[in-house]
Amino acid sequence: MQKLSIRFDVLLALLIAGLFFIMTLCLTFLISHLATDRLKKEVGMTLSATAYQLSDKLDHYMWSRTAEVNVLRTLPTIQEQRDLNATRDTLEQLQKQIPDFSWIGVIGPDGQVLASTGKILEGQSIKERPVFQEAQDKPFIGDVHDAVLLAKLLPNPSGEPLQFVDISTPLGSNGKKSGVLATHLSFEWAKEIEQSFQSSTAQIKDVEFFIVSQQSRTVLLGPEQWRGKMLPADWLSGKQTGYRVSTWGDGQEYLTGSTQSKGYKNYDGLGWTILVRQPSHVAFSDASALRDYILIAGLIASLVTAVIGWFVARLLTRPLKQITQAAKEMQRDPSKSIPSHTGIREIEVLSIALRQLTAKLTHTEQEKTTYESLALHDALTGLPNRNGLSDYLEELTVKNHTQTYLYLDLDGFKAVNDQYGHAMGDLLLIEVADRLRSSLHYKGITARLGGDEFLIVLNDPLSIEDVEQYATSLIHSLSTPYLLHQQVLYIGASIGISVRSPEESMEQAMHHADIALYDSKKQGKGRLTFYRSELPLTRQNVLRNVNE
């Protein structure tokens, strides 16, 4: 009789819970659909607002420089040009105050440069250049272009092609033309503005900025792989600020906010299109999370409705509910335990069995975690060992960029072991591992391969200069004296570097880094060496000494 009653109560509880579960799913779908659409719209408007802010800052900067040129043209030393030395001093004072002006010059009516900053191009004719021709009757502002005459005359520490924006205005008074005041504004200022925006939007993950020319639709400023490339017209959303979801040339879908430069006050602007893009899966991650949260909330609500069914059978099901609740609490707090129950034999046996099972599982899980940690990490330094490195590389997927392998060996470590003993050597290795950890500012892994050999794998897309700077900083860091047990110890480090190409395996890249390390040791230690894949047999690598 009791069994039949229990079965009926269970069936009744399941029917009630099922009904409420179906209702909850319907409400969850409706609410999550409306909420996620609204969230996606907010993310898109955030990107378009960011694009507008960047456009406004660019236009304001250009307006400021244009206004300064218009003020400069009114100065007597510029208008009259009686004393070219005084004229040149005035130009150089402006350039000193605003270094973004790479070149400023006063050009005579015949196109000959009369006075300029640094005396560059003085005495030469630039009458064929737009900066002179277009400013005969009215001020001229030209779009970004590569340097022609100034490419070999101006300093260029970065080595990248120089780009300028021309700003020029006619000179003269009372209807009489006396020449042109011309300036070349370095486009480096736009990069600084872009970098400041990247810093201010660092909390927005994986955001990239594009400044696109109106005439040629080429990328003036943006990710390195896109600079100078022409964008299809349908990628640009026109003059209105907005956003769209589209697939770019790399096959990935992006949410792109855009706006077009509209100028500032009396500066009409150059019509640049500003794009701010973010991968769709990143941009809409909060929306996906919100949908999942709502679904989970719906499931929890459905479970709450099941209490109604269980309430009908409360005399028999109350112990089971207590056991279930205890099991949920154990997920948050492992110190909790399954309570014991008496009165119903089956529930009493169940509670005892669950307590024994959870105790055994907890013990097994702790042992498993301990063994896995010992198997994958170096016991001395705590860094991943060869097994840990192997697991990391097997799980690693690299897209759109290459990896960099830095094979590192300590110089003079054996002498420390011989002089002070292995215990001191172990303390030194621990300190070296700590310095390597604190020096890893990129995405990657630092592993100890054995003895005094370490391997660093960098996953960030880095230039050769960035890698060289990072490796040099490692050598300096590891060469700094160590104070251990009131003993000052001196060691160094040699590094071999291999940049893994798409056709290379991870093992080949590691081997190439090992070859480069051998060359560093051979050349005198305290060096970093890049492996050159086109000359793998002769080992003709680029060598750099950290002390140079």
C-alpha positions in Angstrom: 0.0 0.0 0.0 2.8 2.4 0.9 4.6 1.7 -2.4 1.6 2.5 -4.4 1.1 5.7 -2.6 4.7 6.7 -3.1 4.6 6.0 -6.8 1.5 8.1 -7.2 3.0 11.0 -5.4 6.1 10.9 -7.5 4.0 10.7 -10.7 2.0 13.7 -9.6 5.1 15.7 -8.8 6.6 14.9 -12.2 3.4 16.0 -14.0 3.3 19.3 -12.2 7.0 20.0 -12.7 6.7 19.1 -16.4 3.8 21.5 -17.0 5.7 24.4 -15.4 8.9 23.5 -17.2 7.2 23.8 -20.6 5.7 27.2 -19.6 9.1 28.4 -18.3 10.9 27.4 -21.6 8.4 29.4 -23.6 8.8 32.5 -21.4 12.6 32.1 -21.4 12.8 32.0 -25.2 10.7 35.2 -25.5 12.5 37.1 -22.8 16.0 36.0 -23.9 15.3 36.9 -27.6 14.2 40.4 -26.7 17.0 41.0 -24.2 19.8 39.7 -26.4 18.6 41.8 -29.4 18.7 44.9 -27.2 22.2 44.0 -25.9 23.6 43.5 -29.4 22.2 46.9 -30.4 23.9 48.5 -27.4 27.3 46.9 -28.3 27.0 48.1 -31.9 26.1 51.7 -30.8 29.1 51.6 -28.5 31.5 50.8 -31.4 29.9 53.4 -33.6 30.1 56.0 -30.8 33.8 55.1 -30.4 34.4 55.6 -34.1 32.6 59.0 -34.0 34.8 60.1 -31.0 37.9 59.1 -32.8 36.8 61.0 -36.0 35.9 64.1 -33.9 39.4 64.0 -32.3 41.1 63.7 -35.7 39.1 66.6 -37.1 39.7 68.8 -34.1 43.4 68.1 -34.4 43.5 69.0 -38.1 41.4 72.1 -37.4 43.9 73.2 -34.8 46.9 72.8 -37.1 45.0 74.6 -39.9 44.2 77.5 -37.6 47.8 77.7 -36.6 48.9 77.9 -40.2 46.4 80.7 -40.9 47.7 82.6 -37.8 51.3 82.1 -38.9 50.6 83.6 -42.4 49.5 86.9 -40.8 52.9 87.5 -39.1 54.9 90.3 -40.7 58.0 88.2 -41.0 56.1 85.7 -43.1 54.1 88.2 -45.2 56.9 90.6 -46.0 59.8 88.2 -46.3 62.4 91.0 -46.0 64.6 89.1 -43.7 64.7 85.4 -44.6 66.7 84.6 -41.5 63.9 86.1 -39.3 61.3 84.3 -41.4 63.2 81.0 -40.9 63.4 81.6 -37.2 59.6 82.1 -37.0 59.0 78.9 -38.8 61.4 76.9 -36.6 59.8 78.4 -33.5 56.4 77.0 -34.6 58.0 73.6 -35.4 59.7 73.6 -32.0 56.3 74.1 -30.3 54.5 71.7 -32.6 56.9 68.9 -33.7 54.1 67.3 -35.7 55.0 69.9 -38.4 57.8 67.9 -40.1 58.5 70.7 -42.5 57.4 74.4 -42.9 58.4 76.6 -45.7 57.7 79.9 -47.4 57.6 79.6 -51.2 58.0 82.5 -53.6 55.6 83.2 -56.4 57.8 81.3 -58.8 57.6 78.1 -56.7 61.1 78.4 -55.2 61.5 77.7 -51.5 62.7 81.0 -49.9 62.9 79.9 -46.2 62.2 76.7 -44.4 62.8 74.7 -41.2 66.2 73.3 -41.2 66.9 75.0 -44.5 65.5 71.9 -46.2 64.7 72.4 -49.9 65.7 76.1 -49.7 66.6 77.3 -53.2 64.7 74.4 -54.8 61.6 74.7 -56.9 58.4 72.8 -55.9 56.0 74.6 -58.2 54.8 71.3 -59.6 53.7 70.0 -56.2 50.1 70.2 -55.1 51.1 71.9 -51.9 52.1 74.9 -54.0 49.7 74.7 -57.0 46.5 74.2 -55.0 47.2 77.1 -52.6 47.5 79.9 -55.2 44.1 81.4 -54.4 42.8 79.6 -51.3 44.0 77.4 -48.4 44.7 73.8 -49.4 44.6 70.7 -47.2 45.7 67.5 -49.0 45.0 63.9 -48.1 47.7 61.6 -46.6 50.5 60.8 -49.1 54.0 59.4 -49.1 56.9 61.7 -49.0 58.7 62.4 -52.3 61.2 65.2 -52.0 61.5 65.0 -48.2 62.0 61.2 -47.9 65.8 61.4 -47.8 66.0 64.7 -46.1 64.0 64.3 -42.9 65.0 62.1 -40.0 63.2 58.8 -39.9 64.1 56.7 -36.8 61.4 54.1 -37.4 62.4 53.3 -40.9 58.8 53.2 -42.1 57.7 55.1 -45.2 57.1 58.8 -44.3 53.5 60.0 -44.8 52.3 63.6 -44.6 49.1 65.7 -44.7 49.7 69.0 -46.7 48.4 72.3 -45.3 49.2 75.4 -47.3 47.8 78.9 -47.7 48.5 81.8 -50.1 50.5 84.8 -49.0 50.0 88.4 -49.9 48.0 91.5 -49.1 45.9 94.0 -50.9 45.2 91.6 -53.7 49.0 91.1 -54.4 50.3 87.6 -54.2 53.7 87.1 -52.6 53.9 83.3 -52.4 52.6 80.4 -50.5 53.1 79.2 -46.9 53.4 75.4 -47.0 53.6 72.7 -44.3 54.0 69.0 -44.2 52.1 67.6 -41.2 53.5 64.2 -40.2 50.8 61.5 -40.1 52.5 60.1 -36.9 50.1 62.3 -34.8 47.2 60.1 -36.1 49.0 57.0 -34.8 49.4 58.7 -31.4 45.6 59.5 -31.3 44.9 55.9 -32.3 47.1 54.5 -29.6 45.5 56.8 -27.0 42.1 55.4 -28.1 43.4 51.9 -27.8 44.4 52.6 -24.3 41.1 54.2 -23.4 39.2 51.2 -24.9 41.4 48.5 -23.5 38.4 47.2 -21.5 36.8 46.4 -24.9 38.4 43.1 -26.0 40.0 42.7 -29.5 39.0 46.1 -30.8 40.8 47.4 -34.0 40.7 50.8 -35.6 40.8 51.8 -39.3 41.2 55.2 -40.9 40.2 54.9 -44.5 40.9 57.5 -47.3 37.9 58.9 -49.1 39.4 59.0 -52.6 41.2 55.7 -52.9 39.4 53.8 -50.0 42.8 52.7 -48.8 43.6 52.0 -45.2 45.7 55.0 -44.0 46.0 53.7 -40.5 45.0 50.4 -38.9 46.3 46.9 -38.3 49.7 46.4 -40.0 48.4 43.7 -42.4 45.7 46.1 -43.7 47.7 49.3 -44.2 47.8 50.5 -47.8 45.1 48.1 -48.9 41.9 49.1 -50.6 38.7 48.2 -48.9 35.6 47.3 -51.0 33.0 50.0 -51.2 30.3 47.8 -49.5 32.4 47.5 -46.4 32.0 51.3 -45.8 28.7 52.2 -44.4 28.5 55.7 -45.9 28.3 59.1 -44.2 26.0 58.1 -41.4 27.2 56.9 -38.1 26.1 53.3 -37.5 27.2 49.7 -37.2 26.8 46.4 -39.2 27.8 42.8 -39.0 29.8 41.6 -42.0 32.4 39.1 -43.0 35.8 40.6 -43.8 38.5 39.3 -46.1 40.0 37.0 -43.5 36.7 35.0 -43.5 35.8 36.1 -39.9 32.6 37.9 -39.0 33.0 41.3 -37.3 30.7 43.8 -35.7 31.8 47.1 -37.2 31.0 50.6 -36.1 31.7 53.4 -38.5 31.5 57.1 -39.2 32.8 59.6 -41.7 34.8 62.6 -41.0 32.7 65.8 -41.2 35.2 68.4 -40.2 35.2 70.8 -37.4 34.1 74.5 -37.5 35.6 76.0 -40.7 37.6 72.9 -41.4 35.6 70.8 -43.9 37.5 67.5 -43.2 39.1 65.1 -45.6 36.2 62.7 -45.7 38.0 59.9 -43.9 35.9 56.9 -42.8 36.6 55.7 -39.3 35.9 52.0 -38.7 36.0 50.3 -35.3 35.6 46.5 -35.5 35.4 43.7 -33.1 35.0 39.9 -33.8 31.3 39.0 -33.6 31.8 36.2 -31.2 33.6 38.6 -28.8 31.2 41.5 -29.3 28.1 39.3 -28.7 29.6 37.1 -25.9 27.7 39.1 -23.3 24.5 38.5 -25.2 25.2 34.7 -25.4 26.0 34.7 -21.7 22.8 36.6 -21.0 20.8 34.0 -23.0 22.4 31.2 -21.0 21.8 32.9 -17.7 18.1 33.4 -18.5 17.9 29.8 -19.6 19.5 28.7 -16.3 17.2 30.9 -14.4 14.3 29.3 -16.2 15.5 25.9 -15.3 15.9 26.9 -11.7 12.4 28.3 -11.8 11.1 25.0 -13.1 12.8 23.2 -10.3 11.1 25.5 -7.8 7.7 24.6 -9.3 8.6 20.9 -8.7 8.4 21.8 -5.0 4.6 22.1 -5.4 4.5 18.4 -6.5 6.8 17.3 -3.8 4.8 19.3 -1.2 1.9 16.9 -1.9 4.2 14.0 -0.9 6.2 16.0 1.8 6.0 13.2 4.4 7.9 10.8 2.2 10.0 13.1 0.0 11.3 15.6 2.6 14.4 13.5 3.4 15.3 13.2 -0.3 15.0 17.0 -0.7 17.4 17.5 2.2 19.9 15.1 0.6 19.5 16.9 -2.7 20.0 20.3 -1.1 23.1 19.0 0.7 24.5 17.8 -2.6 24.0 21.2 -4.2 25.7 22.9 -1.2 28.7 20.5 -1.6 29.2 21.9 -5.1 29.9 25.3 -3.6 31.4 24.2 -0.3 33.2 20.8 -0.3 33.2 20.9 3.6 29.5 20.2 3.6 28.3 16.6 3.9 25.2 14.5 3.2 23.0 14.4 6.3 22.0 11.1 7.8 18.3 10.1 8.0 16.3 7.5 9.9 12.8 6.3 9.7 12.7 5.1 6.1 15.1 2.3 5.5 15.7 3.0 1.7 16.5 6.7 2.4 18.7 5.8 5.3 20.8 3.4 3.2 20.9 6.0 0.4 22.3 8.7 2.7 25.0 6.4 4.1 26.0 5.3 0.6 26.1 8.9 -0.7 28.3 10.0 2.2 30.7 7.2 1.6 30.7 7.9 -2.2 31.3 11.6 -1.9 34.2 11.0 0.6 35.8 8.6 -1.7 35.3 10.8 -4.8 36.8 13.8 -2.9 39.8 11.8 -1.9 40.3 10.4 -5.4 39.9 13.9 -7.0 42.5 15.4 -4.6 44.9 12.6 -5.5 44.3 13.0 -9.2 45.0 16.8 -9.0 48.2 16.2 -7.0 49.5 13.6 -9.4 48.6 15.7 -12.5 50.4 18.7 -11.1 53.5 16.6 -10.3 53.5 15.1 -13.7 53.2 18.4 -15.6 55.3 20.7 -13.5 59.0 20.9 -12.5 59.2 20.0 -8.8 62.0 22.6 -8.1 60.8 25.7 -9.9 57.1 25.1 -10.3 57.4 25.9 -14.0 55.8 23.5 -16.6 58.2 20.6 -17.4 58.6 18.9 -20.8 55.3 17.0 -20.3 53.5 20.2 -19.4 55.0 22.0 -22.4 54.0 19.1 -24.6 50.4 19.2 -23.4 50.3 23.0 -23.8 51.6 22.8 -27.4 49.2 20.0 -28.3 46.2 22.0 -27.2 47.4 25.3 -28.7 45.7 26.5 -31.9 47.4 29.4 -33.7 45.5 31.5 -36.2 46.6 34.5 -38.3 50.1 34.7 -36.8 53.2 32.7 -36.0 54.8 31.6 -32.8 58.2 32.6 -31.4 60.4 30.1 -29.6 63.2 31.3 -27.3 65.6 28.6 -26.2 67.5 29.8 -23.1 70.6 28.5 -21.4 72.3 30.0 -18.3 76.0 31.0 -18.7 78.2 30.3 -15.7 75.6 28.1 -13.8 77.9 25.1 -13.7 80.6 27.2 -11.9 78.1 28.2 -9.2 77.2 24.5 -8.7 80.9 23.6 -8.5 81.8 26.4 -6.1 78.8 26.6 -3.8 77.1 23.2 -4.2 73.9 21.9 -5.7 71.7 23.3 -2.9 72.8 26.8 -3.8 72.4 26.0 -7.5 68.8 24.9 -6.8 68.1 28.2 -5.0 69.5 30.0 -8.0 67.3 28.1 -10.4 64.2 29.0 -8.4 65.2 32.7 -8.5 65.8 32.4 -12.3 62.3 30.9 -12.7 60.8 33.8 -10.8 62.5 36.3 -13.0 61.3 34.5 -16.1 57.8 34.5 -14.8 57.7 38.2 -14.1 59.3 39.0 -17.5 56.6 37.2 -19.5 54.4 40.1 -20.6 53.0 38.3 -23.7 50.7 35.4 -24.2 52.7 32.2 -23.9 54.4 29.7 -21.6 57.7 29.4 -19.9 59.0 25.9 -19.3 62.1 24.3 -17.7 63.4 21.6 -20.0 66.0 20.3 -17.6 69.2 21.5 -15.9 69.7 25.1 -16.7 67.8 25.1 -20.0 64.4 26.9 -20.4 62.0 27.4 -23.3 59.7 30.3 -23.8 56.9 30.1 -26.4 55.3 33.4 -27.3 51.8 33.3 -29.0 51.4 37.1 -29.6 52.0 38.3 -33.1 55.3 40.2 -32.6 57.7 41.9 -34.9 61.4 41.0 -35.0 62.2 44.2 -33.1 59.7 43.4 -30.4 61.2 39.9 -30.0 64.7 41.2 -29.9 63.8 43.8 -27.3 62.1 41.2 -25.2 65.0 38.7 -25.4 67.5 41.5 -24.6 65.5 42.4 -21.5 65.6 38.7 -20.5 69.4 38.7 -20.8 69.7 41.9 -18.7 67.3 40.5 -16.1 69.1 37.2 -15.7 72.5 38.9 -15.7 71.6 41.0 -12.7 73.5 39.8 -9.6 71.7 37.3 -7.2 71.9 37.6 -3.5 71.4 34.2 -1.9 72.4 33.3 1.6 74.5 36.5 1.8 76.4 35.4 -1.3 76.4 37.5 -4.5 76.2 35.3 -7.5 76.8 36.2 -11.1 75.5 34.3 -14.1 74.4 35.2 -17.6 72.2 33.8 -20.3 72.3 33.0 -24.0 69.2 32.8 -26.1 68.4 31.1 -29.4 65.3 32.4 -31.2 63.2 30.7 -33.9 60.1 32.2 -35.5 57.8 29.3 -36.5 56.6 29.6 -40.0 53.2 28.0 -41.1 54.9 25.1 -42.8 57.0 24.2 -39.8 56.1 21.8 -37.0 56.5 22.8 -33.4 59.3 20.3 -33.0 61.2 21.8 -35.9 60.8 25.3 -34.5 62.1 24.2 -31.2 65.0 22.5 -32.9 65.8 25.6 -34.8 65.8 27.6 -31.6 68.2 25.1 -30.1 70.5 25.5 -33.2 70.4 29.3 -32.7 71.3 28.8 -29.0 74.3 26.8 -30.0 75.4 29.7 -32.2 75.0 32.1 -29.3 77.2 30.0 -27.1 79.7 29.6 -29.8 79.9 33.3 -30.4 80.8 34.1 -26.8 77.6 33.7 -24.7 75.5 36.6 -23.4 74.0 36.8 -26.8 70.7 36.3 -28.6 70.6 34.7 -32.1 67.8 34.5 -34.6 67.6 31.3 -36.6 67.4 32.1 -40.3 65.2 29.4 -42.0 66.6 30.1 -45.5 70.1 29.1 -44.3 69.6 26.2 -41.9 72.7 24.3 -42.8 75.4 27.0 -42.6 73.8 28.5 -39.5 74.4 32.1 -40.8 72.2 33.8 -38.2 71.8 37.4 -37.0 74.0 37.8 -33.9 73.5 40.5 -31.3 75.6 40.9 -28.2 73.7 42.3 -25.2 76.8 44.2 -24.1 77.1 46.0 -27.4 
